[in-house]
């Protein structure tokens, strides 16, 4: 009978050990699965952040390129208007270009363009400096908005 008890105790110990080992293994597996889930979530968040940053950069590039085009068209229209102020065609072209500058903004550039347009249409024949100054101020505001350094005066 002693051998039977020894066998039962050994079998019970083996079963209990297996249960404890199984439980601990299951717990460790669940912790690893949870950690892997969090790591996957962080990786997905990082990928979304990178994608959003890329889209933001592309949007800023498109805005900058559009502004560069609009600002240049305004300068071209202002130059054409200056060379032939009597032409209604050039006045319409100047107004259209000015409207695009106002829509593209920012306000600083639009205000400089408004002053420049006003002075082009109402020049002081004896003092052309205000027009020249408005031209320079518009260019400097546009360059600042586009992130282009302006040349120092002198």
N, CA, C and O of each residue as an XYZ file, in Angstrom:
616
protein
N       0.785     -1.171      0.000
C       0.000      0.000      0.000
C       0.850      1.268      0.000
O       0.446      2.299     -0.540
N       2.015      1.181      0.604
C       2.891      2.345      0.611
C       3.277      2.742     -0.812
O       3.403      3.928     -1.120
N       3.458      1.773     -1.652
C       3.834      2.096     -3.029
C       2.695      2.797     -3.757
O       2.949      3.650     -4.608
N       1.457      2.463     -3.448
C       0.300      3.082     -4.062
C       0.231      4.565     -3.675
O      -0.034      5.427     -4.513
N       0.473      4.839     -2.400
C       0.472      6.236     -1.925
C       1.596      7.038     -2.578
O       1.421      8.193     -2.966
N       2.703      6.416     -2.680
C       3.837      7.103     -3.313
C       3.501      7.406     -4.772
O       3.799      8.499     -5.253
N       2.890      6.467     -5.480
C       2.519      6.652     -6.878
C       1.463      7.751     -6.999
O       1.532      8.590     -7.898
N       0.473      7.742     -6.074
C      -0.570      8.764     -6.111
C      -0.001     10.162     -5.820
O      -0.371     11.138     -6.473
N       0.886     10.243     -4.851
C       1.516     11.527     -4.521
C       2.365     12.010     -5.692
O       2.337     13.195     -6.023
N       3.105     11.126     -6.312
C       3.933     11.490     -7.458
C       3.061     11.941     -8.626
O       3.372     12.931     -9.288
N       1.966     11.214     -8.880
C       1.061     11.581     -9.966
C       0.398     12.927     -9.659
O       0.279     13.780    -10.539
N      -0.030     13.111     -8.419
C      -0.658     14.382     -8.019
C       0.312     15.545     -8.159
O      -0.052     16.627     -8.619
N       1.565     15.299     -7.752
C       2.580     16.338     -7.878
C       2.819     16.691     -9.340
O       2.980     17.862     -9.684
N       2.841     15.685    -10.189
C       3.056     15.914    -11.608
C       1.899     16.711    -12.200
O       2.114     17.640    -12.978
N       0.679     16.349    -11.833
C      -0.497     17.061    -12.337
C      -0.498     18.506    -11.813
O      -0.744     19.444    -12.571
N      -0.221     18.678    -10.515
C      -0.188     20.023     -9.926
C       0.924     20.853    -10.583
O       0.720     22.024    -10.904
N       2.067     20.258    -10.776
C       3.176     20.968    -11.439
C       2.800     21.353    -12.849
O       3.105     22.460    -13.292
N       2.147     20.463    -13.556
C       1.717     20.756    -14.928
C       0.696     21.893    -14.936
O       0.751     22.775    -15.793
N      -0.236     21.869    -13.979
C      -1.232     22.931    -13.899
C      -0.579     24.290    -13.615
O      -0.912     25.290    -14.252
N       0.349     24.318    -12.659
C       1.029     25.567    -12.318
C       1.851     26.056    -13.506
O       1.810     27.236    -13.852
N       2.595     25.148    -14.125
C       3.410     25.508    -15.278
C       2.523     26.006    -16.419
O       2.838     27.008    -17.062
N       1.425     25.313    -16.667
C       0.486     25.714    -17.725
C      -0.098     27.093    -17.444
O      -0.187     27.933    -18.339
N      -0.494     27.320    -16.194
C      -1.058     28.618    -15.817
C      -0.046     29.751    -16.011
O      -0.365     30.808    -16.555
N       1.178     29.498    -15.551
C       2.221     30.515    -15.687
C       2.560     30.763    -17.159
O       2.780     31.904    -17.567
N       2.602     29.688    -17.949
C       2.875     29.824    -19.376
C       1.765     30.615    -20.062
O       2.033     31.473    -20.903
N       0.512     30.321    -19.695
C      -0.634     31.043    -20.251
C      -0.549     32.524    -19.880
O      -0.758     33.391    -20.728
N      -0.249     32.810    -18.632
C      -0.139     34.209    -18.180
C       0.971     34.939    -18.942
O       0.791     36.077    -19.376
N       2.095     34.287    -19.097
C       3.201     34.899    -19.833
C       2.806     35.129    -21.295
O       3.129     36.171    -21.866
N       2.125     34.184    -21.889
C       1.666     34.322    -23.273
C       0.702     35.491    -23.430
O       0.790     36.251    -24.395
N      -0.225     35.633    -22.473
C      -1.166     36.754    -22.519
C      -0.439     38.095    -22.385
O      -0.774     39.060    -23.071
N       0.562     38.146    -21.491
C       1.334     39.379    -21.340
C       2.094     39.706    -22.633
O       2.151     40.862    -23.055
N       2.672     38.676    -23.251
C       3.391     38.905    -24.511
C       2.432     39.354    -25.615
O       2.768     40.227    -26.416
N       1.252     38.764    -25.655
C       0.264     39.152    -26.663
C      -0.166     40.608    -26.454
O      -0.303     41.367    -27.414
N      -0.375     40.985    -25.194
C      -0.755     42.362    -24.884
C       0.370     43.334    -25.267
O       0.115     44.398    -25.833
N       1.605     42.959    -24.955
C       2.749     43.803    -25.311
C       2.871     43.927    -26.831
O       3.150     45.007    -27.351
N       2.664     42.827    -27.529
C       2.730     42.863    -28.999
C       1.613     43.740    -29.565
O       1.819     44.460    -30.542
N       0.428     43.678    -28.947
C      -0.692     44.525    -29.394
C      -0.343     45.999    -29.203
O      -0.576     46.807    -30.103
N       0.207     46.359    -28.055
C       0.590     47.749    -27.806
C       1.699     48.192    -28.766
O       1.687     49.316    -29.268
N       2.651     47.299    -29.010
C       3.726     47.644    -29.949
C       3.154     47.860    -31.347
O       3.569     48.780    -32.052
N       2.218     47.030    -31.745
C       1.560     47.191    -33.048
C       0.779     48.493    -33.123
O       0.797     49.181    -34.143
N       0.083     48.830    -32.021
C      -0.657     50.100    -31.968
C       0.296     51.283    -32.103
O       0.015     52.227    -32.841
N       1.420     51.236    -31.393
C       2.400     52.325    -31.483
C       2.968     52.426    -32.895
O       3.161     53.525    -33.416
N       3.232     51.278    -33.508
C       3.760     51.278    -34.869
C       2.727     51.856    -35.837
O       3.076     52.627    -36.731
N       1.469     51.487    -35.661
C       0.410     52.037    -36.518
C       0.275     53.543    -36.309
O       0.111     54.293    -37.272
N       0.344     53.987    -35.057
C       0.279     55.428    -34.767
C       1.442     56.166    -35.425
O       1.264     57.244    -35.992
N       2.619     55.580    -35.346
C       3.794     56.202    -35.976
C       3.613     56.295    -37.485
O       3.929     57.316    -38.096
N       3.106     55.232    -38.074
C       2.883     55.245    -39.528
C       1.864     56.316    -39.899
O       2.031     57.004    -40.905
N       0.811     56.464    -39.099
C      -0.188     57.500    -39.370
C       0.405     58.898    -39.213
O       0.105     59.794    -40.003
N       1.246     59.086    -38.196
C       1.879     60.382    -37.999
C       2.803     60.730    -39.168
O       2.824     61.869    -39.633
N       3.555     59.752    -39.632
C       4.449     59.973    -40.774
C       3.631     60.311    -42.021
O       3.985     61.215    -42.778
N       2.547     59.587    -42.225
C       1.696     59.834    -43.386
C       1.086     61.237    -43.300
O       1.044     61.955    -44.299
N       0.613     61.630    -42.108
C       0.024     62.956    -41.933
C       1.060     64.050    -42.169
O       0.762     65.065    -42.799
N       2.275     63.845    -41.664
C       3.341     64.832    -41.861
C       3.679     64.958    -43.355
O       3.916     66.061    -43.850
N       3.699     63.840    -44.056
C       3.971     63.860    -45.493
C       2.874     64.613    -46.237
O       3.158     65.430    -47.112
N       1.620     64.335    -45.886
C       0.511     65.039    -46.529
C       0.550     66.535    -46.227
O       0.278     67.354    -47.105
N       0.885     66.892    -44.991
C       0.995     68.310    -44.623
C       2.106     68.993    -45.423
O       1.935     70.115    -45.901
N       3.241     68.313    -45.565
C       4.349     68.877    -46.360
C       3.938     69.072    -47.820
O       4.250     70.094    -48.431
N       3.240     68.089    -48.366
C       2.796     68.197    -49.754
C       1.798     69.345    -49.917
O       1.840     70.076    -50.907
N       0.900     69.496    -48.937
C      -0.077     70.582    -48.990
C       0.627     71.937    -48.918
O       0.294     72.852    -49.671
N       1.603     72.065    -48.009
C       2.356     73.317    -47.907
C       3.109     73.609    -49.207
O       3.185     74.760    -49.637
N       3.656     72.580    -49.822
C       4.380     72.765    -51.089
C       3.440     73.245    -52.193
O       3.794     74.119    -52.985
N       2.244     72.667    -52.238
C       1.277     73.091    -53.257
C       0.850     74.541    -53.023
O       0.725     75.315    -53.972
N       0.628     74.904    -51.762
C       0.243     76.279    -51.446
C       1.361     77.236    -51.837
O       1.117     78.275    -52.450
N       2.589     76.874    -51.476
C       3.730     77.731    -51.799
C       3.894     77.888    -53.307
O       4.140     78.991    -53.796
N       3.761     76.807    -54.033
C       3.900     76.868    -55.489
C       2.793     77.720    -56.108
O       3.044     78.508    -57.021
N       1.574     77.558    -55.610
C       0.448     78.361    -56.113
C       0.683     79.845    -55.814
O       0.466     80.697    -56.675
N       1.122     80.145    -54.606
C       1.392     81.541    -54.252
C       2.507     82.122    -55.128
O       2.413     83.256    -55.597
N       3.542     81.343    -55.339
C       4.657     81.813    -56.172
C       4.136     82.190    -57.565
O       4.511     83.226    -58.113
N       3.283     81.356    -58.122
C       2.711     81.613    -59.443
C       1.838     82.870    -59.421
O       1.965     83.728    -60.295
N       0.960     82.982    -58.432
C       0.043     84.122    -58.336
C       0.809     85.422    -58.114
O       0.507     86.436    -58.744
N       1.797     85.398    -57.223
C       2.576     86.607    -56.953
C       3.328     87.060    -58.212
O       3.412     88.253    -58.503
N       3.865     86.096    -58.942
C       4.566     86.421    -60.183
C       3.632     86.984    -61.234
O       3.984     87.930    -61.938
N       2.435     86.408    -61.348
C       1.462     86.917    -62.315
C       1.067     88.357    -61.974
O       0.879     89.181    -62.869
N       0.944     88.654    -60.682
C       0.622     90.022    -60.293
C       1.744     90.975    -60.700
O       1.483     92.048    -61.244
N       2.984     90.584    -60.438
C       4.106     91.440    -60.841
C       4.127     91.663    -62.350
O       4.383     92.768    -62.829
N       3.858     90.607    -63.073
C       3.823     90.715    -64.538
C       2.707     91.656    -64.984
O       2.908     92.488    -65.869
N       1.534     91.525    -64.373
C       0.410     92.405    -64.720
C       0.717     93.845    -64.344
O       0.370     94.764    -65.085
N       1.360     94.053    -63.205
C       1.725     95.410    -62.783
C       2.723     96.023    -63.758
O       2.624     97.209    -64.071
N       3.669     95.248    -64.236
C       4.659     95.737    -65.198
C       3.979     96.084    -66.518
O       4.262     97.123    -67.113
N       3.077     95.207    -66.974
C       2.344     95.482    -68.218
C       1.482     96.733    -68.065
O       1.394     97.551    -68.980
N       0.844     96.874    -66.894
C      -0.010     98.038    -66.643
C       0.814     99.318    -66.646
O       0.384    100.338    -67.183
N       1.988     99.263    -66.051
C       2.856    100.438    -65.988
C       3.266    100.885    -67.390
O       3.376    102.080    -67.662
N       3.490     99.918    -68.272
C       3.952    100.273    -69.616
C       2.817    100.788    -70.502
O       3.078    101.484    -71.483
N       1.553    100.458    -70.175
C       0.431    100.939    -70.993
C      -0.791    101.140    -70.100
O      -1.708    100.318    -70.094
N      -0.796    102.239    -69.348
C      -1.867    102.501    -68.401
C      -3.193    102.824    -69.076
O      -4.236    102.751    -68.427
N      -3.187    103.169    -70.326
C      -4.423    103.551    -71.004
C      -5.239    102.337    -71.463
O      -6.408    102.483    -71.818
N      -4.654    101.176    -71.460
C      -5.324     99.987    -71.981
C      -6.235     99.358    -70.930
O      -5.807     99.037    -69.822
N      -7.504     99.190    -71.310
C      -8.455     98.522    -70.398
C      -8.095     97.047    -70.231
O      -8.344     96.462    -69.177
N      -7.516     96.452    -71.253
C      -7.096     95.038    -71.173
C      -6.079     94.853    -70.053
O      -6.183     93.916    -69.262
N      -5.098     95.746    -69.988
C      -4.082     95.642    -68.951
C      -4.676     95.920    -67.567
O      -4.251     95.328    -66.575
N      -5.658     96.822    -67.504
C      -6.317     97.106    -66.233
C      -7.089     95.876    -65.750
O      -7.064     95.555    -64.562
N      -7.773     95.190    -66.665
C      -8.493     93.954    -66.293
C      -7.503     92.874    -65.844
O      -7.746     92.153    -64.877
N      -6.397     92.780    -66.558
C      -5.373     91.791    -66.193
C      -4.810     92.097    -64.796
O      -4.598     91.192    -63.989
N      -4.574     93.381    -64.530
C      -4.069     93.779    -63.212
C      -5.103     93.456    -62.135
O      -4.753     92.934    -61.077
N      -6.371     93.761    -62.397
C      -7.424     93.491    -61.405
C      -7.553     91.998    -61.138
O      -7.701     91.580    -59.989
N      -7.499     91.204    -62.184
C      -7.598     89.747    -62.033
C      -6.423     89.216    -61.203
O      -6.612     88.414    -60.289
N      -5.224     89.669    -61.528
C      -4.033     89.225    -60.786
C      -4.111     89.677    -59.333
O      -3.752     88.927    -58.426
N      -4.579     90.899    -59.112
C      -4.734     91.401    -57.746
C      -5.738     90.550    -56.967
O      -5.501     90.213    -55.807
N      -6.851     90.206    -57.599
C      -7.870     89.366    -56.953
C      -7.282     88.021    -56.544
O      -7.583     87.516    -55.462
N      -6.451     87.442    -57.393
C      -5.816     86.166    -57.052
C      -4.879     86.313    -55.852
O      -4.815     85.428    -54.999
N      -4.157     87.425    -55.787
C      -3.268     87.666    -54.636
C      -4.095     87.765    -53.363
O      -3.719     87.216    -52.328
N      -5.223     88.467    -53.441
C      -6.092     88.606    -52.266
C      -6.589     87.234    -51.821
O      -6.625     86.943    -50.626
N      -6.970     86.395    -52.773
C      -7.465     85.053    -52.420
C      -6.369     84.163    -51.842
O      -6.625     83.393    -50.916
N      -5.168     84.258    -52.370
C      -4.072     83.413    -51.898
C      -3.525     83.885    -50.564
O      -3.101     83.078    -49.737
N      -3.537     85.218    -50.353
C      -3.031     85.757    -49.097
C      -1.541     85.544    -48.952
O      -0.855     85.220    -49.921
N      -1.056     85.721    -47.777
C      -1.728     86.179    -46.566
C      -2.042     87.672    -46.652
O      -1.725     88.330    -47.643
N      -2.669     88.194    -45.598
C      -3.141     89.579    -45.602
C      -2.027     90.583    -45.869
O      -2.250     91.575    -46.563
N      -0.836     90.347    -45.333
C       0.265     91.291    -45.530
C       0.575     91.475    -47.015
O       0.752     92.600    -47.482
N       0.639     90.385    -47.741
C       0.933     90.463    -49.179
C      -0.237     91.112    -49.909
O      -0.029     91.921    -50.813
N      -1.461     90.767    -49.526
C      -2.636     91.350    -50.177
C      -2.695     92.856    -49.953
O      -3.037     93.608    -50.866
N      -2.367     93.297    -48.752
C      -2.367     94.738    -48.467
C      -1.293     95.466    -49.276
O      -1.530     96.559    -49.791
N      -0.129     94.864    -49.383
C       0.943     95.484    -50.184
C       0.538     95.527    -51.657
O       0.820     96.504    -52.351
N      -0.117     94.479    -52.131
C      -0.585     94.448    -53.517
C      -1.676     95.495    -53.731
O      -1.726     96.122    -54.789
N      -2.544     95.694    -52.749
C      -3.601     96.707    -52.859
C      -2.998     98.104    -52.953
O      -3.425     98.914    -53.775
N      -2.011     98.383    -52.114
C      -1.355     99.701    -52.148
C      -0.653     99.903    -53.493
O      -0.745    100.969    -54.102
N       0.039     98.874    -53.937
C       0.758     98.943    -55.216
C      -0.237     99.195    -56.358
O       0.002    100.045    -57.215
N      -1.352     98.452    -56.367
C      -2.367     98.615    -57.407
C      -2.948    100.024    -57.382
O      -3.109    100.660    -58.424
N      -3.256    100.500    -56.189
C      -3.807    101.859    -56.064
C      -2.825    102.898    -56.621
O      -3.215    103.794    -57.370
N      -1.564    102.767    -56.249
C      -0.572    103.739    -56.717
C      -0.319    103.633    -58.227
O      -0.032    104.634    -58.883
N      -0.427    102.423    -58.770
C      -0.285    102.274    -60.223
C      -1.425    102.985    -60.950
O      -1.214    103.623    -61.981
N      -2.620    102.870    -60.408
C      -3.789    103.474    -61.064
C      -3.869    104.986    -60.812
O      -4.465    105.722    -61.599
N      -3.270    105.435    -59.718
C      -3.334    106.861    -59.353
C      -1.932    107.385    -59.080
O      -1.628    107.781    -57.955
N      -1.078    107.392    -60.091
C       0.315    107.791    -59.842
C       0.452    109.303    -59.640
O      -0.324    110.105    -60.160
N       1.461    109.641    -58.872
C       1.855    111.044    -58.734
C       2.941    111.249    -59.786
O       4.069    110.785    -59.624
N       2.597    111.938    -60.851
C       3.509    112.085    -61.989
C       4.818    112.776    -61.604
O       5.852    112.565    -62.239
N       4.761    113.598    -60.562
C       5.967    114.320    -60.174
C       6.827    113.552    -59.181
O       8.005    113.865    -59.005
N       6.244    112.548    -58.532
C       7.010    111.785    -57.527
C       6.737    110.292    -57.707
O       5.794    109.768    -57.114
N       7.545    109.597    -58.514
C       7.326    108.166    -58.749
C       7.812    107.285    -57.598
O       7.621    106.069    -57.633
N       8.432    107.875    -56.588
C       8.962    107.075    -55.482
C       7.913    106.223    -54.765
O       8.215    105.080    -54.421
N       6.693    106.719    -54.522
C       5.721    105.861    -53.844
C       5.431    104.570    -54.615
O       5.270    103.509    -54.012
N       5.365    104.659    -55.936
C       5.120    103.448    -56.741
C       6.303    102.500    -56.625
O       6.122    101.295    -56.453
N       7.492    103.030    -56.716
C       8.696    102.213    -56.593
C       8.760    101.572    -55.206
O       9.098    100.397    -55.061
N       8.433    102.360    -54.211
C       8.431    101.844    -52.835
C       7.377    100.753    -52.664
O       7.641     99.724    -52.043
N       6.183    100.978    -53.216
C       5.113     99.971    -53.120
C       5.519     98.686    -53.837
O       5.231     97.586    -53.365
N       6.189     98.831    -54.976
C       6.691     97.682    -55.732
C       7.664     96.863    -54.862
O       7.552     95.642    -54.756
N       8.601     97.562    -54.257
C       9.609     96.892    -53.413
C       8.957     96.252    -52.187
O       9.304     95.132    -51.812
N       8.024     96.951    -51.572
C       7.351     96.399    -50.390
C       6.542     95.156    -50.740
O       6.518     94.192    -49.975
N       5.882     95.177    -51.890
C       5.134     93.998    -52.335
C       6.078     92.816    -52.545
O       5.811     91.709    -52.079
N       7.174     93.059    -53.243
C       8.130     91.971    -53.501
C       8.678     91.428    -52.190
O       8.776     90.212    -52.023
N       9.037     92.300    -51.258
C       9.576     91.842    -49.974
C       8.553     91.036    -49.188
O       8.902     90.026    -48.577
N       7.288     91.467    -49.196
C       6.237     90.724    -48.492
C       6.026     89.352    -49.131
O       5.873     88.350    -48.432
N       6.019     89.315    -50.455
C       5.848     88.036    -51.161
C       7.017     87.105    -50.869
O       6.815     85.920    -50.603
N       8.227     87.627    -50.917
C       9.410     86.798    -50.644
C       9.386     86.280    -49.199
O       9.715     85.122    -48.943
N       9.003     87.133    -48.279
C       8.925     86.723    -46.875
C       7.928     85.564    -46.711
O       8.213     84.581    -46.027
N       6.754     85.697    -47.350
C       5.734     84.656    -47.270
C       6.237     83.345    -47.866
O       5.924     82.268    -47.359
N       7.009     83.437    -48.930
C       7.533     82.239    -49.586
C       8.798     81.700    -48.905
O       9.324     80.658    -49.296
N       9.280     82.420    -47.882
C      10.471     81.961    -47.180
C      11.767     82.249    -47.924
O      12.785     81.598    -47.693
N      11.720     83.230    -48.820
C      12.908     83.602    -49.584
C      13.536     84.817    -48.911
O      12.862     85.830    -48.725
N      14.790     84.738    -48.548
C      15.409     85.896    -47.904
C      15.456     87.103    -48.842
O      15.700     86.968    -50.041
N      15.221     88.269    -48.277
C      15.290     89.488    -49.081
C      16.700     90.050    -49.032
O      17.418     89.888    -48.046
N      17.079     90.709    -50.111
C      18.403     91.303    -50.188
C      18.440     92.544    -49.289
O      17.479     93.313    -49.253
N      19.517     92.735    -48.584
C      19.613     93.936    -47.751
C      19.656     95.180    -48.624
O      20.168     95.160    -49.743
N      19.102     96.268    -48.084
C      19.129     97.546    -48.823
C      20.564     98.023    -48.948
O      21.401     97.785    -48.078
N      20.820     98.697    -50.045
C      22.150     99.261    -50.138
C      22.773     99.077    -51.396
O      23.907     99.514    -51.594
